[in-house]
Amino acid sequence: MTVRFRLDDDQRALREGMRRLLERRFDGEALRAAADGPARLDRALWRALGEAGFFALRLPEAAGGVGLGLPEAVLVFEEAGRALLPGPLVATHLAAGAVPGAATGATVVTAVDGSLVEWLEQADVVRGDAIGAVALRSLDPLTPLHRVPGGPAAAPDPVAALLTAAEQLGTAGRVCELAAQHARAREQFGRPIGAFQAVAHLCAGMLVRAETARAAVYAAAVTADPVDIAAARLLADEAAVRGARDCLQVHGGMGFTWESEVHLHLKRAWVRTQRTGGVTESEELLAADLSAGTA
């Protein structure tokens, strides 16, 4: 099977259109304002996403959707991750066509994911049993969390894992940009800090991890193979978390200030690693596949 990694004109236009929408409706100023107060969903923005086809992207046109596929969904979720767009995006996207109003953004849907559920109190519909849920203190001020007691978790959804990987990829790419910008602008001893080998190596490592994860995520979107998705998820999680940590290292103490978005990317990346079975589920799936191949 031949896997295409080059985006076509329509895919590039889709990605650019989503980036422009988010820059207009959820820019850096809006991000910091949202992080500074109690976590609240912007319902007007949610409906705007619905009008743009974010949630109905993979629904057939006959059902009122856009009629595109997983590769296109990955592109828009990557942009959402890059912008740190808050809300149960994956759950609402997966509910389109099954829950009335989800496709248009009129209904906010969340889902119980293992023992955790995001945005429980502000969702209109909860998929799964959230009885007895207890609020947690979330690392990410833009992702309220509840822990749900109960029995064994349902099997993770590979599509949910792939879309989470796409969001992680967006963070990996964004923190790489932020580190490079800061390394060029910040000076020490009369030189940009990017001229120093230690900083240059950090930035190079971030770029390598981000591009490796991008190739894996895009390929998994084409094959839709659970093993490919597991590998993409592991690489994207590493690229996002390590990239955000290294970006903080490049920024120094400035990266921890509330005005900076760098620490918000790290916190969101940590929270995303707990979704859809987390790292352990992906590692076990890959291990089982490798064991079957050598048997």
Phi and psi restraints in degrees (value plus and minus 20) as a CYANA .aco file:
   2 THR   PHI    -111.9   -71.9
   2 THR   PSI     106.6   146.6
   3 VAL   PHI    -125.6   -85.6
   3 VAL   PSI     104.3   144.3
   4 ARG   PHI    -110.7   -70.7
   4 ARG   PSI     108.8   148.8
   5 PHE   PHI    -125.1   -85.1
   5 PHE   PSI     -35.4     4.6
   6 ARG   PHI    -102.3   -62.3
   6 ARG   PSI     108.1   148.1
   7 LEU   PHI     -94.1   -54.1
   7 LEU   PSI     124.3   164.3
   8 ASP   PHI    -107.9   -67.9
   8 ASP   PSI     157.4   197.4
   9 ASP   PHI     -81.6   -41.6
   9 ASP   PSI     -59.3   -19.3
  10 ASP   PHI     -86.0   -46.0
  10 ASP   PSI     -60.1   -20.1
  11 GLN   PHI     -87.1   -47.1
  11 GLN   PSI     -60.3   -20.3
  12 ARG   PHI     -83.8   -43.8
  12 ARG   PSI     -60.3   -20.3
  13 ALA   PHI     -85.3   -45.3
  13 ALA   PSI     -58.3   -18.3
  14 LEU   PHI     -82.4   -42.4
  14 LEU   PSI     -66.8   -26.8
  15 ARG   PHI     -83.2   -43.2
  15 ARG   PSI     -65.3   -25.3
  16 GLU   PHI     -86.2   -46.2
  16 GLU   PSI     -57.7   -17.7
  17 GLY   PHI     -83.2   -43.2
  17 GLY   PSI     -61.6   -21.6
  18 MET   PHI     -87.2   -47.2
  18 MET   PSI     -58.9   -18.9
  19 ARG   PHI     -83.6   -43.6
  19 ARG   PSI     -62.4   -22.4
  20 ARG   PHI     -84.6   -44.6
  20 ARG   PSI     -60.3   -20.3
  21 LEU   PHI     -80.3   -40.3
  21 LEU   PSI     -65.7   -25.7
  22 LEU   PHI     -91.2   -51.2
  22 LEU   PSI     -55.0   -15.0
  23 GLU   PHI     -84.6   -44.6
  23 GLU   PSI     -51.8   -11.8
  24 ARG   PHI    -100.4   -60.4
  24 ARG   PSI     -57.5   -17.5
  25 ARG   PHI    -124.4   -84.4
  25 ARG   PSI     -38.3     1.7
  26 PHE   PHI    -168.2  -128.2
  26 PHE   PSI      47.8    87.8
  27 ASP   PHI    -103.0   -63.0
  27 ASP   PSI    -193.4  -153.4
  28 GLY   PHI     -80.5   -40.5
  28 GLY   PSI     -56.8   -16.8
  29 GLU   PHI     -85.4   -45.4
  29 GLU   PSI     -62.3   -22.3
  30 ALA   PHI     -86.8   -46.8
  30 ALA   PSI     -55.8   -15.8
  31 LEU   PHI     -81.1   -41.1
  31 LEU   PSI     -68.5   -28.5
  32 ARG   PHI     -87.8   -47.8
  32 ARG   PSI     -55.7   -15.7
  33 ALA   PHI     -84.7   -44.7
  33 ALA   PSI     -60.2   -20.2
  34 ALA   PHI     -85.8   -45.8
  34 ALA   PSI     -59.1   -19.1
  35 ALA   PHI     -92.8   -52.8
  35 ALA   PSI     -39.6     0.4
  36 ASP   PHI    -103.9   -63.9
  36 ASP   PSI     -35.1     4.9
  37 GLY   PHI    -142.1  -102.1
  37 GLY   PSI    -192.7  -152.7
  38 PRO   PHI     -83.7   -43.7
  38 PRO   PSI     123.2   163.2
  39 ALA   PHI     -85.5   -45.5
  39 ALA   PSI      97.1   137.1
  40 ARG   PHI    -155.3  -115.3
  40 ARG   PSI     118.1   158.1
  41 LEU   PHI     -97.9   -57.9
  41 LEU   PSI     116.8   156.8
  42 ASP   PHI    -105.0   -65.0
  42 ASP   PSI      79.4   119.4
  43 ARG   PHI     -84.4   -44.4
  43 ARG   PSI     -53.9   -13.9
  44 ALA   PHI     -84.9   -44.9
  44 ALA   PSI     -61.2   -21.2
  45 LEU   PHI     -85.7   -45.7
  45 LEU   PSI     -59.2   -19.2
  46 TRP   PHI     -80.7   -40.7
  46 TRP   PSI     -62.7   -22.7
  47 ARG   PHI     -87.7   -47.7
  47 ARG   PSI     -55.0   -15.0
  48 ALA   PHI     -84.2   -44.2
  48 ALA   PSI     -58.4   -18.4
  49 LEU   PHI     -82.8   -42.8
  49 LEU   PSI     -61.4   -21.4
  50 GLY   PHI     -81.3   -41.3
  50 GLY   PSI     -63.2   -23.2
  51 GLU   PHI     -84.4   -44.4
  51 GLU   PSI     -51.7   -11.7
  52 ALA   PHI     -99.6   -59.6
  52 ALA   PSI     -24.6    15.4
  53 GLY   PHI      67.0   107.0
  53 GLY   PSI      -6.9    33.1
  54 PHE   PHI     -79.1   -39.1
  54 PHE   PSI     -66.5   -26.5
  55 PHE   PHI    -103.3   -63.3
  55 PHE   PSI     -49.7    -9.7
  56 ALA   PHI    -116.8   -76.8
  56 ALA   PSI      -4.5    35.5
  57 LEU   PHI     -77.8   -37.8
  57 LEU   PSI     -59.0   -19.0
  58 ARG   PHI    -119.1   -79.1
  58 ARG   PSI     -19.5    20.5
  59 LEU   PHI     -93.1   -53.1
  59 LEU   PSI     122.2   162.2
  60 PRO   PHI     -80.4   -40.4
  60 PRO   PSI     130.6   170.6
  61 GLU   PHI     -80.7   -40.7
  61 GLU   PSI     -53.9   -13.9
  62 ALA   PHI     -83.2   -43.2
  62 ALA   PSI     -42.6    -2.6
  63 ALA   PHI    -119.1   -79.1
  63 ALA   PSI      -8.8    31.2
  64 GLY   PHI      70.1   110.1
  64 GLY   PSI      -9.1    30.9
  65 GLY   PHI    -117.1   -77.1
  65 GLY   PSI    -190.9  -150.9
  66 VAL   PHI    -109.1   -69.1
  66 VAL   PSI     -46.7    -6.7
  67 GLY   PHI      61.1   101.1
  67 GLY   PSI       4.3    44.3
  68 LEU   PHI    -120.0   -80.0
  68 LEU   PSI    -190.8  -150.8
  69 GLY   PHI    -146.3  -106.3
  69 GLY   PSI    -186.8  -146.8
  70 LEU   PHI     -81.4   -41.4
  70 LEU   PSI     -59.8   -19.8
  71 PRO   PHI     -77.9   -37.9
  71 PRO   PSI     -59.8   -19.8
  72 GLU   PHI     -91.0   -51.0
  72 GLU   PSI     -58.0   -18.0
  73 ALA   PHI     -81.8   -41.8
  73 ALA   PSI     -59.7   -19.7
  74 VAL   PHI     -80.5   -40.5
  74 VAL   PSI     -59.9   -19.9
  75 LEU   PHI     -83.4   -43.4
  75 LEU   PSI     -63.8   -23.8
  76 VAL   PHI     -93.9   -53.9
  76 VAL   PSI     -52.9   -12.9
  77 PHE   PHI     -91.7   -51.7
  77 PHE   PSI     -50.5   -10.5
  78 GLU   PHI     -81.7   -41.7
  78 GLU   PSI     -62.6   -22.6
  79 GLU   PHI     -86.0   -46.0
  79 GLU   PSI     -58.5   -18.5
  80 ALA   PHI     -82.2   -42.2
  80 ALA   PSI     -60.9   -20.9
  81 GLY   PHI     -85.8   -45.8
  81 GLY   PSI     -59.0   -19.0
  82 ARG   PHI     -81.3   -41.3
  82 ARG   PSI     -58.0   -18.0
  83 ALA   PHI    -106.8   -66.8
  83 ALA   PSI     -24.5    15.5
  84 LEU   PHI      37.4    77.4
  84 LEU   PSI      18.9    58.9
  85 LEU   PHI     -81.9   -41.9
  85 LEU   PSI     104.1   144.1
  86 PRO   PHI    -105.5   -65.5
  86 PRO   PSI     141.6   181.6
  87 GLY   PHI      97.9   137.9
  87 GLY   PSI     142.6   182.6
  88 PRO   PHI     -98.1   -58.1
  88 PRO   PSI      48.2    88.2
  89 LEU   PHI     -84.2   -44.2
  89 LEU   PSI     -66.1   -26.1
  90 VAL   PHI     -84.5   -44.5
  90 VAL   PSI     -66.4   -26.4
  91 ALA   PHI     -82.6   -42.6
  91 ALA   PSI     -61.8   -21.8
  92 THR   PHI     -89.1   -49.1
  92 THR   PSI     -59.4   -19.4
  93 HIS   PHI     -80.6   -40.6
  93 HIS   PSI     -64.7   -24.7
  94 LEU   PHI     -90.2   -50.2
  94 LEU   PSI     -41.7    -1.7
  95 ALA   PHI    -106.4   -66.4
  95 ALA   PSI     -30.6     9.4
  96 ALA   PHI     -78.4   -38.4
  96 ALA   PSI     109.5   149.5
  97 GLY   PHI      72.2   112.2
  97 GLY   PSI     -39.1     0.9
  98 ALA   PHI    -128.4   -88.4
  98 ALA   PSI     -52.6   -12.6
  99 VAL   PHI    -133.7   -93.7
  99 VAL   PSI     101.9   141.9
 100 PRO   PHI     -75.7   -35.7
 100 PRO   PSI     111.5   151.5
 101 GLY   PHI      69.1   109.1
 101 GLY   PSI     -33.5     6.5
 102 ALA   PHI     -86.3   -46.3
 102 ALA   PSI     -61.6   -21.6
 103 ALA   PHI     -83.4   -43.4
 103 ALA   PSI     -52.9   -12.9
 104 THR   PHI    -113.1   -73.1
 104 THR   PSI     -26.4    13.6
 105 GLY   PHI      64.8   104.8
 105 GLY   PSI     -15.0    25.0
 106 ALA   PHI     -95.6   -55.6
 106 ALA   PSI     -43.6    -3.6
 107 THR   PHI    -141.8  -101.8
 107 THR   PSI     108.9   148.9
 108 VAL   PHI    -114.4   -74.4
 108 VAL   PSI     104.4   144.4
 109 VAL   PHI    -137.3   -97.3
 109 VAL   PSI     113.3   153.3
 110 THR   PHI    -141.4  -101.4
 110 THR   PSI     151.7   191.7
 111 ALA   PHI    -165.4  -125.4
 111 ALA   PSI     125.3   165.3
 112 VAL   PHI     -92.3   -52.3
 112 VAL   PSI     104.8   144.8
 113 ASP   PHI    -140.6  -100.6
 113 ASP   PSI      75.9   115.9
 114 GLY   PHI      48.4    88.4
 114 GLY   PSI    -136.0   -96.0
 115 SER   PHI    -126.4   -86.4
 115 SER   PSI     -13.3    26.7
 116 LEU   PHI    -139.5   -99.5
 116 LEU   PSI     133.6   173.6
 117 VAL   PHI    -164.6  -124.6
 117 VAL   PSI     113.4   153.4
 118 GLU   PHI    -116.8   -76.8
 118 GLU   PSI     124.7   164.7
 119 TRP   PHI      36.4    76.4
 119 TRP   PSI      18.3    58.3
 120 LEU   PHI     -80.7   -40.7
 120 LEU   PSI     -66.3   -26.3
 121 GLU   PHI     -94.0   -54.0
 121 GLU   PSI     -40.1    -0.1
 122 GLN   PHI    -126.6   -86.6
 122 GLN   PSI     -21.1    18.9
 123 ALA   PHI    -100.4   -60.4
 123 ALA   PSI     128.6   168.6
 124 ASP   PHI    -103.7   -63.7
 124 ASP   PSI     -51.6   -11.6
 125 VAL   PHI    -154.6  -114.6
 125 VAL   PSI     114.7   154.7
 126 VAL   PHI    -135.1   -95.1
 126 VAL   PSI     102.2   142.2
 127 ARG   PHI    -115.2   -75.2
 127 ARG   PSI      97.2   137.2
 128 GLY   PHI      92.0   132.0
 128 GLY   PSI     152.7   192.7
 129 ASP   PHI    -112.6   -72.6
 129 ASP   PSI      88.9   128.9
 130 ALA   PHI    -128.8   -88.8
 130 ALA   PSI      -0.8    39.2
 131 ILE   PHI     -83.6   -43.6
 131 ILE   PSI     112.8   152.8
 132 GLY   PHI      61.0   101.0
 132 GLY   PSI      -8.6    31.4
 133 ALA   PHI     -81.3   -41.3
 133 ALA   PSI     119.9   159.9
 134 VAL   PHI    -138.8   -98.8
 134 VAL   PSI     111.5   151.5
 135 ALA   PHI     -85.1   -45.1
 135 ALA   PSI     119.9   159.9
 136 LEU   PHI    -132.4   -92.4
 136 LEU   PSI     138.9   178.9
 137 ARG   PHI    -106.4   -66.4
 137 ARG   PSI      85.0   125.0
 138 SER   PHI     -98.8   -58.8
 138 SER   PSI     122.3   162.3
 139 LEU   PHI     -81.0   -41.0
 139 LEU   PSI     -56.6   -16.6
 140 ASP   PHI    -115.8   -75.8
 140 ASP   PSI      97.1   137.1
 141 PRO   PHI     -85.1   -45.1
 141 PRO   PSI     -33.6     6.4
 142 LEU   PHI    -120.8   -80.8
 142 LEU   PSI     -11.5    28.5
 143 THR   PHI    -156.1  -116.1
 143 THR   PSI      65.9   105.9
 144 PRO   PHI     -84.6   -44.6
 144 PRO   PSI     118.6   158.6
 145 LEU   PHI    -146.0  -106.0
 145 LEU   PSI     127.7   167.7
 146 HIS   PHI    -149.0  -109.0
 146 HIS   PSI     125.2   165.2
 147 ARG   PHI    -120.0   -80.0
 147 ARG   PSI     116.5   156.5
 148 VAL   PHI    -133.0   -93.0
 148 VAL   PSI     102.0   142.0
 149 PRO   PHI     -95.5   -55.5
 149 PRO   PSI     143.0   183.0
 150 GLY   PHI     127.0   167.0
 150 GLY   PSI    -184.8  -144.8
 151 GLY   PHI    -103.5   -63.5
 151 GLY   PSI    -180.8  -140.8
 152 PRO   PHI     -83.6   -43.6
 152 PRO   PSI     126.3   166.3
 153 ALA   PHI     -95.0   -55.0
 153 ALA   PSI     133.4   173.4
 154 ALA   PHI     -89.7   -49.7
 154 ALA   PSI     138.9   178.9
 155 ALA   PHI     -82.5   -42.5
 155 ALA   PSI     114.8   154.8
 156 PRO   PHI     -80.0   -40.0
 156 PRO   PSI     125.9   165.9
 157 ASP   PHI    -105.9   -65.9
 157 ASP   PSI     100.1   140.1
 158 PRO   PHI     -78.9   -38.9
 158 PRO   PSI     -55.8   -15.8
 159 VAL   PHI     -85.9   -45.9
 159 VAL   PSI     -61.0   -21.0
 160 ALA   PHI     -81.0   -41.0
 160 ALA   PSI     -60.2   -20.2
 161 ALA   PHI     -84.5   -44.5
 161 ALA   PSI     -60.4   -20.4
 162 LEU   PHI     -87.4   -47.4
 162 LEU   PSI     -62.2   -22.2
 163 LEU   PHI     -88.1   -48.1
 163 LEU   PSI     -54.3   -14.3
 164 THR   PHI     -84.7   -44.7
 164 THR   PSI     -61.4   -21.4
 165 ALA   PHI     -80.6   -40.6
 165 ALA   PSI     -57.7   -17.7
 166 ALA   PHI     -84.3   -44.3
 166 ALA   PSI     -61.0   -21.0
 167 GLU   PHI     -83.2   -43.2
 167 GLU   PSI     -61.7   -21.7
 168 GLN   PHI     -81.8   -41.8
 168 GLN   PSI     -58.3   -18.3
 169 LEU   PHI     -82.3   -42.3
 169 LEU   PSI     -59.1   -19.1
 170 GLY   PHI     -81.2   -41.2
 170 GLY   PSI     -61.9   -21.9
 171 THR   PHI     -84.7   -44.7
 171 THR   PSI     -62.9   -22.9
 172 ALA   PHI     -79.6   -39.6
 172 ALA   PSI     -62.6   -22.6
 173 GLY   PHI     -88.5   -48.5
 173 GLY   PSI     -60.8   -20.8
 174 ARG   PHI     -86.9   -46.9
 174 ARG   PSI     -65.2   -25.2
 175 VAL   PHI     -88.0   -48.0
 175 VAL   PSI     -48.1    -8.1
 176 CYS   PHI     -84.0   -44.0
 176 CYS   PSI     -63.6   -23.6
 177 GLU   PHI     -81.8   -41.8
 177 GLU   PSI     -66.2   -26.2
 178 LEU   PHI     -82.7   -42.7
 178 LEU   PSI     -60.6   -20.6
 179 ALA   PHI     -84.9   -44.9
 179 ALA   PSI     -63.8   -23.8
 180 ALA   PHI     -84.6   -44.6
 180 ALA   PSI     -61.6   -21.6
 181 GLN   PHI     -81.2   -41.2
 181 GLN   PSI     -65.5   -25.5
 182 HIS   PHI     -88.0   -48.0
 182 HIS   PSI     -59.0   -19.0
 183 ALA   PHI     -85.1   -45.1
 183 ALA   PSI     -49.8    -9.8
 184 ARG   PHI     -99.4   -59.4
 184 ARG   PSI     -54.3   -14.3
 185 ALA   PHI    -108.9   -68.9
 185 ALA   PSI     -55.1   -15.1
 186 ARG   PHI    -100.7   -60.7
 186 ARG   PSI     112.0   152.0
 187 GLU   PHI    -137.6   -97.6
 187 GLU   PSI     123.5   163.5
 188 GLN   PHI    -158.0  -118.0
 188 GLN   PSI     116.1   156.1
 189 PHE   PHI      35.6    75.6
 189 PHE   PSI      14.8    54.8
 190 GLY   PHI      57.9    97.9
 190 GLY   PSI      -9.0    31.0
 191 ARG   PHI    -155.1  -115.1
 191 ARG   PSI     129.7   169.7
 192 PRO   PHI     -80.8   -40.8
 192 PRO   PSI     119.3   159.3
 193 ILE   PHI     -83.7   -43.7
 193 ILE   PSI     -41.5    -1.5
 194 GLY   PHI     -85.7   -45.7
 194 GLY   PSI     -35.2     4.8
 195 ALA   PHI     -97.5   -57.5
 195 ALA   PSI     -34.4     5.6
 196 PHE   PHI    -105.1   -65.1
 196 PHE   PSI     117.7   157.7
 197 GLN   PHI     -78.3   -38.3
 197 GLN   PSI     -60.4   -20.4
 198 ALA   PHI     -81.9   -41.9
 198 ALA   PSI     -62.7   -22.7
 199 VAL   PHI     -90.5   -50.5
 199 VAL   PSI     -61.8   -21.8
 200 ALA   PHI     -80.4   -40.4
 200 ALA   PSI     -59.4   -19.4
 201 HIS   PHI     -86.4   -46.4
 201 HIS   PSI     -59.4   -19.4
 202 LEU   PHI     -80.1   -40.1
 202 LEU   PSI     -67.4   -27.4
 203 CYS   PHI     -84.9   -44.9
 203 CYS   PSI     -60.1   -20.1
 204 ALA   PHI     -84.3   -44.3
 204 ALA   PSI     -61.7   -21.7
 205 GLY   PHI     -83.1   -43.1
 205 GLY   PSI     -59.7   -19.7
 206 MET   PHI     -81.4   -41.4
 206 MET   PSI     -64.3   -24.3
 207 LEU   PHI     -84.3   -44.3
 207 LEU   PSI     -63.6   -23.6
 208 VAL   PHI     -81.8   -41.8
 208 VAL   PSI     -65.6   -25.6
 209 ARG   PHI     -84.9   -44.9
 209 ARG   PSI     -59.9   -19.9
 210 ALA   PHI     -85.4   -45.4
 210 ALA   PSI     -63.2   -23.2
 211 GLU   PHI     -93.2   -53.2
 211 GLU   PSI     -53.2   -13.2
 212 THR   PHI     -84.2   -44.2
 212 THR   PSI     -64.5   -24.5
 213 ALA   PHI     -84.0   -44.0
 213 ALA   PSI     -58.5   -18.5
 214 ARG   PHI     -80.0   -40.0
 214 ARG   PSI     -65.9   -25.9
 215 ALA   PHI     -80.6   -40.6
 215 ALA   PSI     -61.4   -21.4
 216 ALA   PHI     -88.5   -48.5
 216 ALA   PSI     -62.4   -22.4
 217 VAL   PHI     -87.5   -47.5
 217 VAL   PSI     -64.6   -24.6
 218 TYR   PHI     -84.0   -44.0
 218 TYR   PSI     -59.8   -19.8
 219 ALA   PHI     -85.1   -45.1
 219 ALA   PSI     -62.7   -22.7
 220 ALA   PHI     -83.9   -43.9
 220 ALA   PSI     -51.5   -11.5
 221 ALA   PHI     -87.4   -47.4
 221 ALA   PSI     -48.7    -8.7
 222 VAL   PHI    -100.7   -60.7
 222 VAL   PSI     -65.0   -25.0
 223 THR   PHI    -101.8   -61.8
 223 THR   PSI     -50.7   -10.7
 224 ALA   PHI      36.8    76.8
 224 ALA   PSI       3.1    43.1
 225 ASP   PHI    -101.1   -61.1
 225 ASP   PSI     110.4   150.4
 226 PRO   PHI     -77.0   -37.0
 226 PRO   PSI     -55.0   -15.0
 227 VAL   PHI     -89.7   -49.7
 227 VAL   PSI     -62.4   -22.4
 228 ASP   PHI     -81.6   -41.6
 228 ASP   PSI     -59.6   -19.6
 229 ILE   PHI     -84.9   -44.9
 229 ILE   PSI     -60.8   -20.8
 230 ALA   PHI     -81.5   -41.5
 230 ALA   PSI     -63.2   -23.2
 231 ALA   PHI     -84.6   -44.6
 231 ALA   PSI     -62.0   -22.0
 232 ALA   PHI     -83.5   -43.5
 232 ALA   PSI     -59.9   -19.9
 233 ARG   PHI     -82.5   -42.5
 233 ARG   PSI     -64.3   -24.3
 234 LEU   PHI     -83.0   -43.0
 234 LEU   PSI     -64.3   -24.3
 235 LEU   PHI     -87.4   -47.4
 235 LEU   PSI     -59.1   -19.1
 236 ALA   PHI     -89.6   -49.6
 236 ALA   PSI     -60.1   -20.1
 237 ASP   PHI     -80.0   -40.0
 237 ASP   PSI     -65.3   -25.3
 238 GLU   PHI     -84.4   -44.4
 238 GLU   PSI     -63.0   -23.0
 239 ALA   PHI     -83.4   -43.4
 239 ALA   PSI     -57.9   -17.9
 240 ALA   PHI     -92.9   -52.9
 240 ALA   PSI     -70.4   -30.4
 241 VAL   PHI     -89.2   -49.2
 241 VAL   PSI     -70.7   -30.7
 242 ARG   PHI     -87.5   -47.5
 242 ARG   PSI     -55.8   -15.8
 243 GLY   PHI     -83.2   -43.2
 243 GLY   PSI     -63.5   -23.5
 244 ALA   PHI     -86.8   -46.8
 244 ALA   PSI     -58.2   -18.2
 245 ARG   PHI     -86.0   -46.0
 245 ARG   PSI     -62.2   -22.2
 246 ASP   PHI     -89.1   -49.1
 246 ASP   PSI     -54.0   -14.0
 247 CYS   PHI     -83.2   -43.2
 247 CYS   PSI     -59.8   -19.8
 248 LEU   PHI     -81.5   -41.5
 248 LEU   PSI     -59.2   -19.2
 249 GLN   PHI     -83.1   -43.1
 249 GLN   PSI     -61.0   -21.0
 250 VAL   PHI     -84.5   -44.5
 250 VAL   PSI     -61.1   -21.1
 251 HIS   PHI     -95.7   -55.7
 251 HIS   PSI     -43.2    -3.2
 252 GLY   PHI      49.3    89.3
 252 GLY   PSI    -169.3  -129.3
 253 GLY   PHI     -80.6   -40.6
 253 GLY   PSI     -46.0    -6.0
 254 MET   PHI     -80.4   -40.4
 254 MET   PSI     -51.1   -11.1
 255 GLY   PHI     -88.5   -48.5
 255 GLY   PSI     -39.5     0.5
 256 PHE   PHI    -110.3   -70.3
 256 PHE   PSI     -26.4    13.6
 257 THR   PHI     -92.1   -52.1
 257 THR   PSI     132.7   172.7
 258 TRP   PHI     -85.5   -45.5
 258 TRP   PSI     -44.7    -4.7
 259 GLU   PHI     -94.4   -54.4
 259 GLU   PSI     -37.9     2.1
 260 SER   PHI    -109.3   -69.3
 260 SER   PSI     125.4   165.4
 261 GLU   PHI    -109.8   -69.8
 261 GLU   PSI     -27.3    12.7
 262 VAL   PHI     -80.7   -40.7
 262 VAL   PSI     -68.4   -28.4
 263 HIS   PHI     -85.9   -45.9
 263 HIS   PSI     -48.7    -8.7
 264 LEU   PHI     -88.4   -48.4
 264 LEU   PSI     -55.7   -15.7
 265 HIS   PHI     -84.9   -44.9
 265 HIS   PSI     -60.7   -20.7
 266 LEU   PHI     -85.1   -45.1
 266 LEU   PSI     -63.9   -23.9
 267 LYS   PHI     -85.4   -45.4
 267 LYS   PSI     -61.8   -21.8
 268 ARG   PHI     -86.0   -46.0
 268 ARG   PSI     -59.8   -19.8
 269 ALA   PHI     -81.0   -41.0
 269 ALA   PSI     -61.5   -21.5
 270 TRP   PHI     -81.6   -41.6
 270 TRP   PSI     -64.8   -24.8
 271 VAL   PHI     -83.6   -43.6
 271 VAL   PSI     -61.9   -21.9
 272 ARG   PHI     -83.2   -43.2
 272 ARG   PSI     -49.7    -9.7
 273 THR   PHI     -84.0   -44.0
 273 THR   PSI     -35.1     4.9
 274 GLN   PHI    -110.2   -70.2
 274 GLN   PSI     -25.9    14.1
 275 ARG   PHI     -98.6   -58.6
 275 ARG   PSI     137.4   177.4
 276 THR   PHI      24.1    64.1
 276 THR   PSI      30.2    70.2
 277 GLY   PHI      68.7   108.7
 277 GLY   PSI     -34.1     5.9
 278 GLY   PHI      45.9    85.9
 278 GLY   PSI    -184.0  -144.0
 279 VAL   PHI     -84.1   -44.1
 279 VAL   PSI     -59.1   -19.1
 280 THR   PHI     -79.5   -39.5
 280 THR   PSI     -64.2   -24.2
 281 GLU   PHI     -81.1   -41.1
 281 GLU   PSI     -64.0   -24.0
 282 SER   PHI     -86.4   -46.4
 282 SER   PSI     -60.8   -20.8
 283 GLU   PHI     -83.5   -43.5
 283 GLU   PSI     -61.4   -21.4
 284 GLU   PHI     -86.3   -46.3
 284 GLU   PSI     -58.7   -18.7
 285 LEU   PHI     -84.8   -44.8
 285 LEU   PSI     -63.8   -23.8
 286 LEU   PHI     -85.4   -45.4
 286 LEU   PSI     -60.2   -20.2
 287 ALA   PHI     -83.1   -43.1
 287 ALA   PSI     -62.3   -22.3
 288 ALA   PHI     -84.0   -44.0
 288 ALA   PSI     -59.2   -19.2
 289 ASP   PHI     -86.4   -46.4
 289 ASP   PSI     -61.8   -21.8
 290 LEU   PHI     -85.9   -45.9
 290 LEU   PSI     -59.5   -19.5
 291 SER   PHI     -84.6   -44.6
 291 SER   PSI     -59.5   -19.5
 292 ALA   PHI     -86.0   -46.0
 292 ALA   PSI     -53.3   -13.3
 293 GLY   PHI     -92.3   -52.3
 293 GLY   PSI     -43.1    -3.1
 294 THR   PHI    -121.4   -81.4
 294 THR   PSI     -22.9    17.1
